[in-house]
Amino acid sequence: MAKKILALAFLFFPLLLSAQTVRDSCLRMNIFSCHLSGQLLGGDIADRYGPTLGVGGSYLFKTRTNWVFGPDFTFFSSGKFKEESILAGVEDPNGWFITNNGEPMLPTINERGFYAGIKLGKIFPVIGPNKNSGLLITASAGLLQYKTFFRLEEYSIPVIIGEYTKLFDHLTNGFALNEFIGYLHMDNDQPINFYIGFEFHQAWTECRRDWNYDLFGPDTKARHDFLYGIRVGWLFPIGKKTTGTYTYF
């Protein structure tokens, strides 16, 4: 009996170690990626900030039927701040702030935020060099969060440092959806693996601070935020060799 089991093992072992090529097969893969994005804003968030730039990473598990799923994270920032009124009352008559050294100063004010979610999608191999490339469509659900960020170049401004920033930053977050449509490319032989396309965020958010200085109380407004733009990512499939081969055990 033991000899028969051993013989079967030797018979099937080469099959378990067989290699498949990206060129010829639709493969199961573990794919890590990093990405850059640029978004225009709409809805309530557009009243406070200008266009954003994002950077992030994700992990995707790709099945042999070209379904993909996994976590996704983007950190984004805007260099344009529009709601100057949130600092009214702590500026001098000329719009300057007084530092802890008694000198007038203008801080840099912008946005910091992130999106974290779980995505599900599919690759349709209608274009591209192989069955692992093609039209990529995904959707994800998660959390969108953003706040006003104060950058102080040299000296501290007492009213907007440490815990005091919570009176002015209008920390906001809530449930969000993200959709993406674009092209995903898995090269046959070279490590040139990428995707590019259009993405769209919709978020239902609220301010999470209990007290805001400019309102002299909480901000209870239900907000509806939109971000839309271009996203480009570089893919790192685990196990891919320079010959375009994956080996499964």
KELUMTOR-845108 format. One line per 4 residues: their letters; for each residue x, y, z of C-alpha. Coordinates in nm, 3 decimals. Layout:
BEGIN
A = X/Y/Z | ... .
//
This chain:
BEGIN
MAKK = 0.000/0.000/0.000 | 0.280/0.239/0.090 | 0.452/0.165/-0.239 | 0.133/0.248/-0.434 .
ILAL = 0.096/0.583/-0.252 | 0.460/0.663/-0.320 | 0.417/0.574/-0.688 | 0.111/0.801/-0.716 .
AFLF = 0.302/1.082/-0.549 | 0.584/1.056/-0.804 | 0.324/1.045/-1.082 | 0.140/1.365/-0.980 .
FPLL = 0.433/1.562/-0.832 | 0.549/1.697/-1.170 | 0.195/1.821/-1.236 | 0.191/2.011/-0.907 .
LSAQ = 0.519/2.179/-0.999 | 0.414/2.258/-1.354 | 0.471/2.614/-1.467 | 0.219/2.832/-1.643 .
TVRD = 0.298/3.134/-1.853 | 0.136/3.475/-1.845 | 0.133/3.465/-2.223 | -0.076/3.148/-2.253 .
SCLR = -0.281/3.110/-1.933 | -0.524/3.298/-1.714 | -0.339/3.276/-1.383 | -0.415/3.306/-1.015 .
MNIF = -0.192/3.580/-0.869 | -0.112/3.778/-0.557 | -0.060/4.135/-0.673 | 0.076/4.426/-0.470 .
SCHL = 0.065/4.775/-0.619 | 0.146/5.139/-0.552 | -0.039/5.423/-0.720 | -0.064/5.796/-0.784 .
SGQL = -0.387/5.982/-0.843 | -0.522/6.329/-0.905 | -0.881/6.427/-0.825 | -1.114/6.715/-0.881 .
LGGD = -1.367/6.775/-0.604 | -1.742/6.815/-0.602 | -2.020/6.850/-0.348 | -1.956/6.988/-0.001 .
IADR = -1.584/6.909/0.007 | -1.531/7.138/-0.294 | -1.649/7.436/-0.088 | -1.354/7.389/0.146 .
YGPT = -1.062/7.253/-0.061 | -0.919/7.256/-0.412 | -0.802/6.962/-0.632 | -0.615/6.684/-0.452 .
LGVG = -0.317/6.460/-0.520 | -0.311/6.106/-0.382 | -0.059/5.828/-0.322 | -0.127/5.482/-0.189 .
GSYL = -0.108/5.108/-0.221 | -0.325/4.802/-0.251 | -0.324/4.424/-0.255 | -0.528/4.222/-0.502 .
FKTR = -0.587/3.851/-0.519 | -0.661/3.754/-0.879 | -0.845/3.430/-0.952 | -0.809/3.214/-1.263 .
TNWV = -1.143/3.354/-1.381 | -1.001/3.710/-1.360 | -1.195/3.821/-1.052 | -0.991/4.047/-0.823 .
FGPD = -1.046/4.154/-0.463 | -0.850/4.302/-0.174 | -0.781/4.609/0.044 | -0.702/4.952/-0.098 .
FTFF = -0.560/5.266/0.066 | -0.502/5.621/-0.063 | -0.358/5.918/0.125 | -0.449/6.250/-0.036 .
SSGK = -0.371/6.617/0.013 | -0.486/6.949/-0.130 | -0.276/7.262/-0.144 | -0.575/7.496/-0.175 .
FKEE = -0.788/7.597/0.123 | -1.104/7.800/0.058 | -1.291/7.842/0.389 | -1.089/8.121/0.546 .
SILA = -1.386/8.194/0.773 | -1.302/7.904/1.005 | -1.010/8.113/1.140 | -1.207/8.433/1.183 .
GVED = -1.163/8.573/1.533 | -0.807/8.446/1.588 | -0.642/8.664/1.321 | -0.532/9.025/1.359 .
PNGW = -0.712/9.297/1.156 | -0.478/9.231/0.862 | -0.537/8.855/0.856 | -0.206/8.763/1.021 .
FITN = -0.141/8.539/1.324 | 0.085/8.618/1.617 | 0.353/8.359/1.695 | 0.478/8.265/2.040 .
NGEP = 0.763/8.512/1.975 | 0.518/8.795/1.919 | 0.581/8.813/1.543 | 0.314/8.819/1.270 .
MLPT = 0.295/8.508/1.053 | 0.080/8.341/0.788 | 0.060/7.960/0.825 | 0.024/7.728/0.527 .
INER = -0.325/7.576/0.537 | -0.427/7.274/0.330 | -0.604/6.940/0.347 | -0.499/6.595/0.467 .
GFYA = -0.715/6.287/0.420 | -0.736/5.923/0.322 | -0.961/5.659/0.176 | -0.946/5.297/0.298 .
GIKL = -1.170/5.027/0.156 | -1.217/4.675/0.024 | -1.253/4.636/-0.352 | -1.400/4.374/-0.580 .
GKIF = -1.374/4.367/-0.957 | -1.302/4.180/-1.274 | -1.060/4.189/-1.566 | -1.218/4.150/-1.909 .
PVIG = -0.945/4.035/-2.155 | -1.085/4.220/-2.456 | -0.756/4.405/-2.514 | -0.396/4.348/-2.414 .
PNKN = -0.119/4.096/-2.482 | -0.270/3.804/-2.285 | -0.567/3.674/-2.086 | -0.442/3.842/-1.767 .
SGLL = -0.466/4.190/-1.921 | -0.764/4.392/-2.029 | -1.046/4.616/-1.920 | -1.046/4.645/-1.538 .
ITAS = -1.366/4.738/-1.355 | -1.375/4.753/-0.975 | -1.596/4.884/-0.697 | -1.508/4.929/-0.331 .
AGLL = -1.663/5.041/-0.005 | -1.487/5.193/0.293 | -1.409/5.510/0.490 | -1.323/5.856/0.360 .
QYKT = -1.170/6.100/0.609 | -1.024/6.450/0.576 | -0.938/6.755/0.785 | -0.777/7.098/0.763 .
FFRL = -0.402/7.087/0.827 | -0.190/7.379/0.950 | 0.178/7.384/0.853 | 0.394/7.615/1.065 .
EEYS = 0.729/7.687/0.902 | 0.935/7.829/1.189 | 0.746/7.942/1.497 | 0.438/7.813/1.673 .
IPVI = 0.109/7.995/1.668 | -0.048/7.924/2.009 | -0.409/7.914/1.890 | -0.347/7.646/1.622 .
IGEY = -0.098/7.402/1.776 | -0.149/7.073/1.959 | -0.498/7.007/2.087 | -0.612/7.356/1.984 .
TKLF = -0.607/7.252/1.617 | -0.913/7.036/1.686 | -1.114/7.357/1.728 | -1.040/7.453/1.367 .
DHLT = -0.963/7.140/1.161 | -1.325/7.023/1.108 | -1.225/6.655/1.110 | -1.478/6.486/0.881 .
NGFA = -1.536/6.124/0.784 | -1.798/5.874/0.679 | -1.898/5.585/0.456 | -1.770/5.604/0.099 .
LNEF = -1.789/5.419/-0.231 | -1.529/5.407/-0.505 | -1.559/5.294/-0.867 | -1.275/5.245/-1.116 .
IGYL = -1.267/5.166/-1.487 | -0.948/5.143/-1.687 | -0.686/4.920/-1.844 | -0.465/4.665/-1.662 .
HMDN = -0.150/4.541/-1.834 | 0.042/4.224/-1.742 | 0.345/4.195/-1.970 | 0.438/3.861/-2.126 .
DQPI = 0.812/3.880/-2.063 | 0.919/4.204/-1.894 | 0.830/4.344/-1.549 | 0.619/4.620/-1.706 .
NFYI = 0.293/4.568/-1.521 | 0.059/4.862/-1.461 | -0.295/4.994/-1.469 | -0.444/5.331/-1.558 .
GFEF = -0.798/5.460/-1.553 | -1.069/5.684/-1.414 | -1.194/5.663/-1.055 | -1.488/5.818/-0.873 .
HQAW = -1.552/5.854/-0.497 | -1.884/5.932/-0.333 | -1.893/5.981/0.044 | -2.159/6.052/0.306 .
TECR = -1.972/6.230/0.583 | -2.014/6.436/0.900 | -1.787/6.657/1.110 | -1.665/6.456/1.410 .
RDWN = -1.556/6.744/1.635 | -1.786/6.823/1.928 | -1.708/7.194/1.912 | -1.587/7.419/1.630 .
YDLF = -1.453/7.766/1.701 | -1.604/7.932/1.393 | -1.951/7.793/1.470 | -1.929/7.822/1.848 .
GPDT = -2.069/7.471/1.865 | -2.091/7.142/1.674 | -2.126/7.113/1.297 | -2.431/6.890/1.246 .
KARH = -2.454/6.923/0.867 | -2.480/6.598/0.669 | -2.222/6.627/0.391 | -2.211/6.465/0.048 .
DFLY = -1.861/6.466/-0.104 | -1.730/6.370/-0.449 | -1.377/6.309/-0.577 | -1.311/6.209/-0.937 .
GIRV = -0.998/6.185/-1.150 | -0.718/5.974/-1.297 | -0.532/5.694/-1.119 | -0.211/5.521/-1.234 .
GWLF = -0.062/5.218/-1.058 | 0.247/4.997/-1.085 | 0.188/4.625/-1.023 | 0.414/4.380/-0.841 .
PIGK = 0.280/4.024/-0.890 | 0.436/3.785/-0.640 | 0.617/3.493/-0.802 | 0.651/3.645/-1.148 .
KTTG = 0.979/3.561/-1.313 | 1.146/3.758/-1.588 | 1.047/3.481/-1.832 | 0.682/3.553/-1.761 .
TYTY = 0.636/3.226/-1.568 | 0.451/3.147/-1.245 | 0.503/2.823/-1.056 | 0.236/2.670/-0.829 .
F = 0.280/2.409/-0.560 .
//
